Structure formats: C-alpha cells, structure tokens
Amino acid sequence: MAMFNPFVSDFNKLRRFSRIVYLYGCYSREDAENFNIAKRTFDDELRRMRIFLGEDKYLSSEREGKKTLPCIVEDFFREVENPLVNLYFSKTSTALKTTLFFLTLQIFNLEKERGVLLAQLLDRISEVLECEVADSEIESSLKRILKQMEKLSIIRYLKSERKYVLCSCVKDVFKDFSIDEIKDIYISVLFFINSHVPSVPGWYLKESLEKYLLELGEREFVEDVARMFWFTYVPHHHVLEENLVWQFLEAAQTNKKIKVLYCPRNKKQKIEFVCIPARIVYDVKLGRFYFLVLKEEEISALPSWRTEKIEILSEGFDPQQIEEVSNVIEKCFFVSIPEREDKFQKIKIRFKSPQDSSYNFVLARVKRELRNAKITKADNQFFEVEYEISNIKEIKGWLRSFGDRAVIIGDSEVSRQLKEEMINEWKEILKNYGSLS
C-alpha cells in the first residue's frame, strides 16, 4: 500500500473538496460519486483537512448508521478565525519544495558573507537528502525556488560572480512602533480581514503581528481581542479562490492577457482559452467571486469555483478595449452581461413606502442597490421604479427580499414573464411549507 502523502500537489483538488465540506457538509464517502469524487480521493483529501484544520477544533463528524458524515463546525460567537485560511497556506507545500526552501535558507544564512554558487547549493542539498530524490528533480525544483526567492527579495543574484547572496534589506518593520500602536494595528487588521475581500494578505499580517505580540508577552491581550468582534455568518470560503483573484488583479493592473483553464457547467471536459481580464464581481452574501473577461469581443462571467487555473501571459492588451464595454457592465444588475446595450429589457416595479415610517429604508435601499434606476413618486404610500435588466433570473431573489413591499406592474413582455415566474415560485414556496391557499 502506498504511503499517504500529506503535502498538497494539486490544490484545485483540495479546494474543490473543502468547498463541498464547508458549504454542504455531512456527505459520506459513499456520496462522493455525486460530486465526481473518487472514494480514494475523498479519504485522502479529508485526511489532509484533518491535518491542516485540526479535527478537534474545526473538523467534526456525525454518524448515520454505518456512514461517517464530516463537516466543518464554527462558533461565530467565540472566535473570528477563518479556518479555511490554513488550507490556503498549504497550497504550495509539496514535500520537496518545503524541504528545499528551508535547507536553502539555512545554507544562505551560514554563507551570508560570501554567497553561494548554484553548484555548491546542489552539492550540500544532495548530501543532506542522501540521494532520496533524483539530482535532476532537485536541480529543477531548486531553480524555481531560487527564482521565487529573488522575486520576493529574499536573495539576489550577482551575475559577475555567478552566485547568490542573502539580501540585507530584511528589517524589523515594527521596531519604530510602540506596543500600544502595534496593538491598535492588530485590532484594525483583525477587523478588516473579516469585513473586506480579498483578505489573505491580511491573514498573513495578522499571523505575524500575533507572533510578535506573543513574543512580547502579550498573550492575554491577544486572547481578549479575539473576543472583541462578532462576525456572524461571514462566508469564509472565498479565501480558497484568492490565489486566482490575485493573479487576475495582477494581470488587469499590468494590462496582460491571461490563459484560463475552466470547467463548464455539467461538462467533465475542461476548456482552455486566452482572454482579457476586465473586472471582478464579488457576491457579498454568498462569498463568491466572478471573473468578467473579454473573449473575442464578447463579455463572459466566469464563476471562480469553476476556474481551475489562471496564467498571466506576456502578451499585452489595450485598456481601451475594456473601456468600450464598461458602460454595458455598469448597467448590469449582477453578472449576466449582454453582447450589446440594446439587449437590455425594461421592467417596472411598484414599491410600498409607508408614510408613517420615520426612515424610509425601502426607498434608501432601492437607491443604493439598483443603480441607474428611474424612480418616480406615485403617492404618499408608493413609489415606482423603471429599470433595465439583462437576465430576469438575477433580480428575482432581490425582489423576493422585499416581500409584499414590491409588485411588478409593467406591461412589457419581460415584466409579464417575471411576474408570472415570481407568482409560481411563491406558490411553490408556500406549498413546501404546507400552505395550500
């Protein structure tokens, strides 16, 4: 039997599995085939989750007959940690890469005055590993690590001497701050990483500040601050896609095209294509990212959870190409983007607006959330809204959130269709709750 390898060689596999456990939970290995997950993969990825999350703290399980049903358990009223951040931290931790990284750091630290040649690095590392790994594999992995360490300014390469030296620019960034200032920074970071996205860099900073404070003997402060905030029902799974988000943002900022590996809905075969990064849309309530891309002059919205890989290409693009479609994007309610502006359809909605309300929250919310809407006051009890949509499915959930305060009144074909679908769905909901009226 092959020995279990706890290191992550394919983060997409762990990401997809942990999303299912976090969002749904209580699926056994016998249910895995419903998600196209092999039983062996189910066992391996669940075992990795136990290692990275800690079964006693976050990962729990229930018994249903002979089935074991794993799930992630969080207490929103006791702590503000995002358990899935630990999975993100593990995304590049293959056994060889982790070993080479730390061995290389130790060698550089010993030779920080003289520097090290690549051949010297290879010789010393091979001695430590005692030929457990092929020399060719060590060399190729080491070159990738050295390139990454250069990019992070940990080391620099001296071309004239053909050797690497440890950078002397590493400084204690907190040394000029007082202990009270560091505490204030820690509290601020703790708040923003739970209220803003993307947040993974903030979690790295939070971990560093926490270790710094613990070294200063401030354990009681760290434990007390963890109970200062309550972030109830904050979606945490967005961090699993943040490696893709940062690549997308980098490409958009530098005006570079990207190559995307994508899994279409209800299709097992993945597709790969080159496109222009236009914008990221984040669904705050459900914790989901969407990538808006321009592909062959057509705008598409790619859900992040079906996007497996984003590669930044050297080929650039003209930012004017995005400007030409920005007006269409701005008019959309969410992420259903039509090809042209004339593809939008008008609907008309009447909202109930009680006169005795000291604060008209309905009108305020419509103004805030329905951009580019035309609002007219019908009387003291109601106001009417004309709005253009590209997809009636997107706006139905938003309309339902107003209950009986919103009624569709337009005579257009799309208004009649939307009204009919809304009525039928309300009937179905009432039926599910046992109401036949």
MITI-592764 format. One record per residue (C-alpha): residue number from 0; residue in one letter; x, y, z. Coordinates in steps of 0.25 Angstrom, whole numbers. Each point is the difference from the previous one (the first is absolute). Layout:
BEGIN
+-----+------+-------+-------+-------+
!  nr ! rest !     u !     v !     w !
+-----+------+-------+-------+-------+
! NUM !    A !     X !     Y !     Z !
...
+-----+------+-------+-------+-------+
! end
This chain:
BEGIN
+-----+------+-------+-------+-------+
!  nr ! rest !     u !     v !     w !
+-----+------+-------+-------+-------+
!   0 !    M !     0 !     0 !     0 !
!   1 !    A !     5 !    14 !    -4 !
!   2 !    M !     4 !     9 !    12 !
!   3 !    F !    -9 !    12 !     2 !
!   4 !    N !     6 !    13 !    -4 !
!   5 !    P !    -6 !    12 !     8 !
!   6 !    F !     6 !    10 !    -9 !
!   7 !    V !    -8 !     7 !   -11 !
!   8 !    S !     4 !    -3 !   -14 !
!   9 !    D !   -14 !     5 !    -6 !
!  10 !    F !    -6 !    11 !     7 !
!  11 !    N !   -12 !     0 !    -9 !
!  12 !    K !    -4 !   -14 !     5 !
!  13 !    L !     1 !     4 !    14 !
!  14 !    R !    -7 !    14 !    -2 !
!  15 !    R !   -12 !    -7 !    -8 !
!  16 !    F !    -1 !   -11 !    12 !
!  17 !    S !     1 !    10 !    11 !
!  18 !    R !   -11 !     9 !    -6 !
!  19 !    I !   -10 !   -11 !     0 !
!  20 !    V !     3 !    -4 !    14 !
!  21 !    Y !     0 !    15 !     5 !
!  22 !    L !   -13 !     4 !    -8 !
!  23 !    Y !    -8 !   -13 !     1 !
!  24 !    G !     6 !   -10 !    10 !
!  25 !    C !    -5 !   -13 !     4 !
!  26 !    Y !     3 !    -7 !   -13 !
!  27 !    S !     7 !   -14 !     2 !
!  28 !    R !    10 !    -7 !    -9 !
!  29 !    E !   -12 !    -8 !    -6 !
!  30 !    D !    -6 !    13 !    -4 !
!  31 !    A !    13 !     5 !    -7 !
!  32 !    E !    -4 !    -5 !   -14 !
!  33 !    N !   -11 !    10 !     0 !
!  34 !    F !    11 !    11 !    -1 !
!  35 !    N !     9 !    -8 !    -9 !
!  36 !    I !    10 !    -3 !    11 !
!  37 !    A !     6 !   -14 !     1 !
!  38 !    K !     0 !    -7 !    14 !
!  39 !    R !    15 !     0 !     1 !
!  40 !    T !     0 !    15 !    -3 !
!  41 !    F !   -11 !     2 !    10 !
!  42 !    D !     9 !    -7 !    11 !
!  43 !    D !    13 !     7 !    -4 !
!  44 !    E !    -6 !    14 !     0 !
!  45 !    L !    -8 !    -2 !    13 !
!  46 !    R !    13 !    -5 !     6 !
!  47 !    R !     7 !    13 !    -4 !
!  48 !    M !   -11 !     8 !     5 !
!  49 !    R !     2 !    -6 !    14 !
!  50 !    I !    15 !     3 !     0 !
!  51 !    F !    -2 !    14 !    -5 !
!  52 !    L !   -12 !     4 !     8 !
!  53 !    G !     1 !    -9 !    12 !
!  54 !    E !   -12 !    -9 !     2 !
!  55 !    D !    -2 !     4 !    15 !
!  56 !    K !    -1 !    14 !    -3 !
!  57 !    Y !    -8 !     2 !   -14 !
!  58 !    L !    -2 !   -13 !    -7 !
!  59 !    S !   -11 !    -9 !     7 !
!  60 !    S !    -8 !   -12 !    -5 !
!  61 !    E !   -14 !    -6 !     2 !
!  62 !    R !    -4 !   -15 !    -1 !
!  63 !    E !   -12 !    -4 !    -8 !
!  64 !    G !     0 !   -15 !     1 !
!  65 !    K !    13 !    -5 !    -6 !
!  66 !    K !     3 !    13 !    -7 !
!  67 !    T !     9 !    11 !     6 !
!  68 !    L !    -4 !    14 !    -4 !
!  69 !    P !    11 !    10 !     1 !
!  70 !    C !    -3 !    15 !     2 !
!  71 !    I !     7 !    13 !     4 !
!  72 !    V !    -5 !     6 !    13 !
!  73 !    E !     2 !    15 !     3 !
!  74 !    D !    -4 !     8 !    13 !
!  75 !    F !    -3 !    14 !    -5 !
!  76 !    F !    -2 !     5 !    14 !
!  77 !    R !    14 !    -5 !     6 !
!  78 !    E !    10 !     3 !   -11 !
!  79 !    V !     3 !     7 !   -13 !
!  80 !    E !     9 !    -9 !    -7 !
!  81 !    N !    -2 !    -5 !   -14 !
!  82 !    P !     4 !   -15 !     1 !
!  83 !    L !     1 !    -1 !   -15 !
!  84 !    V !    12 !     9 !    -1 !
!  85 !    N !     8 !   -11 !     5 !
!  86 !    L !    -4 !    -8 !   -12 !
!  87 !    Y !     5 !    12 !    -9 !
!  88 !    F !    13 !     1 !     8 !
!  89 !    S !     3 !   -15 !    -4 !
!  90 !    K !    -3 !     2 !   -15 !
!  91 !    T !    15 !    -1 !    -4 !
!  92 !    S !     5 !    -9 !    10 !
!  93 !    T !     5 !   -12 !    -7 !
!  94 !    A !    10 !    -8 !     8 !
!  95 !    L !    12 !     3 !    -9 !
!  96 !    K !    -3 !    15 !    -2 !
!  97 !    T !    -1 !     2 !    15 !
!  98 !    T !    13 !    -8 !     3 !
!  99 !    L !     8 !     8 !   -10 !
! 100 !    F !    -5 !    13 !     4 !
! 101 !    F !     4 !    -1 !    15 !
! 102 !    L !    13 !    -7 !    -4 !
! 103 !    T !     3 !    11 !    -9 !
! 104 !    L !    -3 !    11 !    10 !
! 105 !    Q !    10 !    -7 !    10 !
! 106 !    I !    11 !    -1 !   -10 !
! 107 !    F !    -2 !    15 !    -4 !
! 108 !    N !     0 !     3 !    15 !
! 109 !    L !    14 !    -7 !     2 !
! 110 !    E !     6 !     6 !   -12 !
! 111 !    K !    -6 !    14 !     0 !
! 112 !    E !    13 !     7 !     0 !
! 113 !    R !     6 !    -8 !   -12 !
! 114 !    G !   -12 !    -4 !    -8 !
! 115 !    V !    -3 !   -14 !    -7 !
! 116 !    L !     2 !    -5 !   -14 !
! 117 !    L !   -12 !    -9 !    -5 !
! 118 !    A !    10 !   -12 !    -1 !
! 119 !    Q !     3 !     2 !    15 !
! 120 !    L !   -14 !     0 !     3 !
! 121 !    L !    -3 !   -12 !    -8 !
! 122 !    D !    12 !    -8 !     7 !
! 123 !    R !    -4 !     4 !    14 !
! 124 !    I !   -15 !    -3 !    -2 !
! 125 !    S !     3 !   -14 !    -7 !
! 126 !    E !     9 !    -3 !    12 !
! 127 !    V !   -12 !     2 !    10 !
! 128 !    L !   -10 !    -7 !    -8 !
! 129 !    E !     9 !   -12 !    -2 !
! 130 !    C !    -5 !    -2 !   -15 !
! 131 !    E !   -14 !    -3 !     4 !
! 132 !    V !    -4 !     9 !   -11 !
! 133 !    A !     6 !     0 !   -14 !
! 134 !    D !    10 !    11 !    -3 !
! 135 !    S !    -7 !     5 !   -12 !
! 136 !    E !   -13 !     2 !     8 !
! 137 !    I !     7 !     7 !    11 !
! 138 !    E !     7 !    10 !   -10 !
! 139 !    S !   -13 !     4 !    -7 !
! 140 !    S !    -7 !     2 !    13 !
! 141 !    L !    11 !     8 !     6 !
! 142 !    K !     1 !     9 !   -12 !
! 143 !    R !   -15 !     3 !     2 !
! 144 !    I !     1 !     3 !    15 !
! 145 !    L !    12 !     9 !    -3 !
! 146 !    K !    -7 !     8 !   -10 !
! 147 !    Q !   -12 !     1 !     9 !
! 148 !    M !     9 !     5 !    12 !
! 149 !    E !     7 !    10 !   -10 !
! 150 !    K !   -14 !     5 !    -3 !
! 151 !    L !    -3 !     2 !    15 !
! 152 !    S !    13 !     7 !     2 !
! 153 !    I !     5 !   -11 !    10 !
! 154 !    I !    12 !    -2 !    -9 !
! 155 !    R !     7 !     7 !   -12 !
! 156 !    Y !     9 !    -6 !   -11 !
! 157 !    L !    13 !     6 !    -3 !
! 158 !    K !     3 !    -2 !   -15 !
! 159 !    S !    14 !     4 !     1 !
! 160 !    E !     3 !   -11 !    10 !
! 161 !    R !   -11 !   -10 !    -4 !
! 162 !    K !    -4 !    -1 !    15 !
! 163 !    Y !   -12 !     2 !     9 !
! 164 !    V !     1 !     9 !    12 !
! 165 !    L !   -10 !     2 !    11 !
! 166 !    C !    -7 !    14 !     0 !
! 167 !    S !     3 !     9 !    11 !
! 168 !    C !   -13 !     8 !    -2 !
! 169 !    V !    -7 !    -8 !    10 !
! 170 !    K !    -4 !     9 !    12 !
! 171 !    D !    -9 !     0 !    12 !
! 172 !    V !   -11 !     8 !    -5 !
! 173 !    F !    -7 !     1 !    14 !
! 174 !    K !    13 !     5 !     7 !
! 175 !    D !    -4 !    15 !    -1 !
! 176 !    F !   -14 !    -2 !     5 !
! 177 !    S !    -4 !     0 !    15 !
! 178 !    I !    -7 !   -12 !     6 !
! 179 !    D !   -13 !     8 !     0 !
! 180 !    E !     1 !     3 !   -15 !
! 181 !    I !     3 !   -14 !    -3 !
! 182 !    K !   -13 !    -4 !     8 !
! 183 !    D !    -8 !    10 !    -8 !
! 184 !    I !     5 !    -5 !   -13 !
! 185 !    Y !    -3 !   -15 !     4 !
! 186 !    I !   -15 !     4 !     4 !
! 187 !    S !    -1 !     7 !   -13 !
! 188 !    V !     5 !   -11 !    -8 !
! 189 !    L !    -9 !   -10 !     7 !
! 190 !    F !   -12 !     8 !    -4 !
! 191 !    F !     3 !     2 !   -14 !
! 192 !    I !     4 !   -14 !    -4 !
! 193 !    N !   -14 !    -4 !     4 !
! 194 !    S !    -7 !    11 !    -6 !
! 195 !    H !     7 !     3 !   -14 !
! 196 !    V !     5 !    -9 !   -11 !
! 197 !    P !     9 !    -5 !    -5 !
! 198 !    S !     6 !    -2 !    13 !
! 199 !    V !    11 !   -11 !     0 !
! 200 !    P !    12 !    10 !     1 !
! 201 !    G !    -7 !     6 !    12 !
! 202 !    W !     0 !   -14 !     7 !
! 203 !    Y !    15 !    -1 !    -3 !
! 204 !    L !     2 !    13 !     7 !
! 205 !    K !   -10 !    -4 !    12 !
! 206 !    E !     9 !   -12 !     2 !
! 207 !    S !    13 !     8 !     0 !
! 208 !    L !    -6 !    10 !    10 !
! 209 !    E !    -5 !   -11 !     9 !
! 210 !    K !    13 !    -7 !     1 !
! 211 !    Y !     7 !    14 !     2 !
! 212 !    L !   -10 !     3 !    12 !
! 213 !    L !     2 !   -14 !     6 !
! 214 !    E !    15 !     2 !     0 !
! 215 !    L !    -2 !    13 !     7 !
! 216 !    G !    -8 !    -8 !    11 !
! 217 !    E !   -14 !     6 !    -5 !
! 218 !    R !    -7 !   -14 !     0 !
! 219 !    E !   -12 !     5 !     9 !
! 220 !    F !    -2 !    12 !   -10 !
! 221 !    V !     0 !    -9 !   -12 !
! 222 !    E !   -10 !    -9 !     7 !
! 223 !    D !    -9 !    11 !     4 !
! 224 !    V !     0 !     7 !   -13 !
! 225 !    A !    -5 !   -13 !    -7 !
! 226 !    R !   -13 !     2 !     8 !
! 227 !    M !    -1 !    15 !    -4 !
! 228 !    F !    -8 !    -2 !   -13 !
! 229 !    W !   -12 !    -8 !    -4 !
! 230 !    F !     0 !    -3 !   -15 !
! 231 !    T !   -13 !    -9 !    -2 !
! 232 !    Y !    -2 !    -8 !   -12 !
! 233 !    V !    12 !     6 !    -8 !
! 234 !    P !     3 !    -9 !   -12 !
! 235 !    H !    14 !    -5 !     2 !
! 236 !    H !     2 !    -9 !   -13 !
! 237 !    H !     4 !    12 !    -9 !
! 238 !    V !    14 !    -2 !     5 !
! 239 !    L !     1 !   -13 !    -8 !
! 240 !    E !    -1 !     8 !   -13 !
! 241 !    E !     9 !    11 !     4 !
! 242 !    N !    13 !    -5 !    -7 !
! 243 !    L !    -8 !     1 !   -13 !
! 244 !    V !    -6 !    14 !     4 !
! 245 !    W !    14 !     6 !     3 !
! 246 !    Q !     5 !    -6 !   -14 !
! 247 !    F !   -12 !     7 !    -7 !
! 248 !    L !     3 !    13 !     7 !
! 249 !    E !    14 !     0 !    -3 !
! 250 !    A !    -3 !    -3 !   -15 !
! 251 !    A !   -10 !    11 !     0 !
! 252 !    Q !     9 !    10 !     6 !
! 253 !    T !    12 !    -3 !    -9 !
! 254 !    N !    -9 !    -1 !   -13 !
! 255 !    K !     4 !   -14 !    -3 !
! 256 !    K !    -9 !   -11 !    -6 !
! 257 !    I !    -3 !   -12 !     8 !
! 258 !    K !    -1 !   -15 !    -4 !
! 259 !    V !   -12 !    -7 !     8 !
! 260 !    L !    -3 !   -14 !     3 !
! 261 !    Y !   -15 !    -1 !     2 !
! 262 !    C !   -10 !   -11 !     4 !
! 263 !    P !   -13 !     3 !    -7 !
! 264 !    R !   -13 !    -4 !     7 !
! 265 !    N !    -5 !   -14 !    -2 !
! 266 !    K !    13 !    -4 !    -8 !
! 267 !    K !    11 !    -9 !     4 !
! 268 !    Q !    10 !     6 !   -10 !
! 269 !    K !     8 !    12 !     3 !
! 270 !    I !     2 !    11 !   -10 !
! 271 !    E !    12 !    10 !    -1 !
! 272 !    F !    -1 !    13 !    -7 !
! 273 !    V !     7 !    14 !     0 !
! 274 !    C !    -8 !    12 !     4 !
! 275 !    I !     2 !    15 !     5 !
! 276 !    P !    -3 !     2 !    15 !
! 277 !    A !   -11 !    11 !     2 !
! 278 !    R !    -5 !     0 !    14 !
! 279 !    I !    -3 !    -9 !    12 !
! 280 !    V !   -14 !     0 !     6 !
! 281 !    Y !    -2 !    -5 !    15 !
! 282 !    D !   -13 !    -5 !     5 !
! 283 !    V !     1 !     5 !    15 !
! 284 !    K !   -12 !    -9 !     5 !
! 285 !    L !     5 !   -13 !    -6 !
! 286 !    G !    15 !     2 !     0 !
! 287 !    R !     2 !    -2 !   -15 !
! 288 !    F !    10 !     6 !   -10 !
! 289 !    Y !    -4 !     2 !   -15 !
! 290 !    F !    11 !     3 !   -10 !
! 291 !    L !    -5 !     9 !   -11 !
! 292 !    V !     8 !    -3 !   -13 !
! 293 !    L !     0 !     5 !   -14 !
! 294 !    K !     2 !   -11 !   -10 !
! 295 !    E !    -1 !     2 !   -15 !
! 296 !    E !    -7 !    14 !     3 !
! 297 !    E !   -11 !    -8 !     9 !
! 298 !    I !    -1 !     2 !    15 !
! 299 !    S !    -1 !   -12 !     8 !
! 300 !    A !    -2 !    -2 !    15 !
! 301 !    L !     9 !   -12 !     6 !
! 302 !    P !    -4 !    -5 !    14 !
! 303 !    S !    13 !    -1 !     7 !
! 304 !    W !    -4 !   -14 !     6 !
! 305 !    R !     0 !    -6 !   -14 !
! 306 !    T !    13 !     7 !    -4 !
! 307 !    E !    12 !    -9 !     3 !
! 308 !    K !    12 !     8 !    -5 !
! 309 !    I !     3 !    14 !    -5 !
! 310 !    E !    14 !     2 !    -7 !
! 311 !    I !     5 !    14 !    -2 !
! 312 !    L !     5 !     1 !   -15 !
! 313 !    S !    11 !    10 !    -5 !
! 314 !    E !   -10 !     5 !   -11 !
! 315 !    G !    -6 !    13 !     4 !
! 316 !    F !   -13 !     7 !    -4 !
! 317 !    D !    -5 !    14 !    -2 !
! 318 !    P !    -8 !     5 !    12 !
! 319 !    Q !    -9 !     7 !    -9 !
! 320 !    Q !    -6 !   -14 !    -4 !
! 321 !    I !    -6 !     0 !    14 !
! 322 !    E !    -5 !    14 !     0 !
! 323 !    E !    -8 !    -3 !   -12 !
! 324 !    V !    -8 !   -11 !     8 !
! 325 !    S !     0 !     7 !    13 !
! 326 !    N !   -14 !     7 !    -2 !
! 327 !    V !    -6 !   -13 !    -2 !
! 328 !    I !     6 !    -6 !    12 !
! 329 !    E !    -4 !    12 !     9 !
! 330 !    K !   -15 !    -2 !    -4 !
! 331 !    C !    -1 !   -14 !     4 !
! 332 !    F !    -7 !    -5 !    12 !
! 333 !    F !    11 !   -10 !     3 !
! 334 !    V !     8 !    -9 !   -10 !
! 335 !    S !    -9 !    -3 !   -11 !
! 336 !    I !     6 !     8 !   -11 !
! 337 !    P !    -7 !     2 !   -13 !
! 338 !    E !     8 !     2 !   -13 !
! 339 !    R !    -5 !    14 !    -3 !
! 340 !    E !    -8 !    11 !     8 !
! 341 !    D !   -12 !    -2 !    -8 !
! 342 !    K !    -2 !   -14 !     5 !
! 343 !    F !    -5 !     6 !    14 !
! 344 !    Q !   -15 !    -2 !     3 !
! 345 !    K !    -8 !    10 !     8 !
! 346 !    I !    -8 !    -4 !    12 !
! 347 !    K !    -9 !     8 !     9 !
! 348 !    I !    -2 !    -2 !    15 !
! 349 !    R !    -8 !     7 !    11 !
! 350 !    F !     5 !     0 !    14 !
! 351 !    K !    -8 !     3 !    12 !
! 352 !    S !     5 !    12 !     8 !
! 353 !    P !    -8 !     2 !    13 !
! 354 !    Q !    -1 !    15 !     3 !
! 355 !    D !     1 !    -2 !    15 !
! 356 !    S !    14 !    -6 !    -1 !
! 357 !    S !    10 !     9 !     7 !
! 358 !    Y !    11 !    -5 !    -9 !
! 359 !    N !    -4 !    -5 !   -14 !
! 360 !    F !     9 !   -12 !    -1 !
! 361 !    V !    -7 !    -6 !   -12 !
! 362 !    L !     3 !    12 !    -8 !
! 363 !    A !    14 !     2 !     5 !
! 364 !    R !     3 !   -15 !    -3 !
! 365 !    V !    -5 !     1 !   -14 !
! 366 !    K !     8 !    13 !    -3 !
! 367 !    R !    12 !    -7 !     6 !
! 368 !    E !    -1 !   -14 !    -7 !
! 369 !    L !    -7 !     3 !   -13 !
! 370 !    R !    10 !     8 !    -8 !
! 371 !    N !    -5 !     8 !   -12 !
! 372 !    A !   -14 !    -1 !     4 !
! 373 !    K !   -11 !    10 !    -3 !
! 374 !    I !    -8 !     3 !    13 !
! 375 !    T !   -13 !     7 !     0 !
! 376 !    K !    -9 !     3 !    12 !
! 377 !    A !   -14 !    -5 !    -3 !
! 378 !    D !    -7 !     5 !    13 !
! 379 !    N !     3 !     0 !    15 !
! 380 !    Q !    -1 !   -15 !     1 !
! 381 !    F !     7 !    -5 !   -12 !
! 382 !    F !    12 !     3 !   -10 !
! 383 !    E !     2 !    -6 !   -14 !
! 384 !    V !    13 !    -4 !    -6 !
! 385 !    E !     4 !    -2 !   -14 !
! 386 !    Y !    12 !    -9 !    -2 !
! 387 !    E !     8 !    -7 !   -12 !
! 388 !    I !     4 !   -14 !     2 !
! 389 !    S !     8 !   -11 !    -8 !
! 390 !    N !    -5 !   -12 !     8 !
! 391 !    I !   -13 !    -1 !     8 !
! 392 !    K !     6 !   -12 !     8 !
! 393 !    E !    10 !     9 !     7 !
! 394 !    I !   -10 !    10 !     5 !
! 395 !    K !   -10 !   -10 !     6 !
! 396 !    G !     7 !    -2 !    13 !
! 397 !    W !     2 !    14 !     2 !
! 398 !    L !   -15 !     3 !    -2 !
! 399 !    R !    -4 !   -11 !     9 !
! 400 !    S !     8 !     6 !    11 !
! 401 !    F !   -10 !    12 !     0 !
! 402 !    G !   -12 !   -10 !     3 !
! 403 !    D !   -13 !     7 !    -3 !
! 404 !    R !     6 !    14 !    -1 !
! 405 !    A !     4 !    -3 !   -15 !
! 406 !    V !   -10 !    -3 !   -11 !
! 407 !    I !     3 !    -1 !   -15 !
! 408 !    I !    -9 !     9 !    -8 !
! 409 !    G !     6 !     2 !   -14 !
! 410 !    D !    -8 !    -4 !   -13 !
! 411 !    S !    13 !    -4 !    -7 !
! 412 !    E !     2 !   -15 !    -4 !
! 413 !    V !    12 !    -1 !    10 !
! 414 !    S !    -9 !     6 !    11 !
! 415 !    R !   -11 !   -10 !    -2 !
! 416 !    Q !    10 !   -12 !    -1 !
! 417 !    L !     7 !     5 !    13 !
! 418 !    K !   -13 !     2 !     7 !
! 419 !    E !    -5 !   -14 !    -4 !
! 420 !    E !    12 !    -7 !     4 !
! 421 !    M !     0 !     8 !    14 !
! 422 !    I !   -14 !    -4 !     3 !
! 423 !    N !     3 !   -15 !    -4 !
! 424 !    E !    12 !     0 !     9 !
! 425 !    W !    -8 !     6 !    12 !
! 426 !    K !   -10 !   -11 !    -2 !
! 427 !    E !    10 !   -11 !     0 !
! 428 !    I !     7 !     6 !    13 !
! 429 !    L !   -14 !     1 !     7 !
! 430 !    K !    -3 !   -15 !    -5 !
! 431 !    N !    14 !    -4 !     6 !
! 432 !    Y !    -5 !     6 !    13 !
! 433 !    G !   -13 !    -7 !     0 !
! 434 !    S !    -9 !    12 !    -4 !
! 435 !    L !   -10 !    -3 !   -11 !
! 436 !    S !    -6 !    14 !    -1 !
+-----+------+-------+-------+-------+
! end
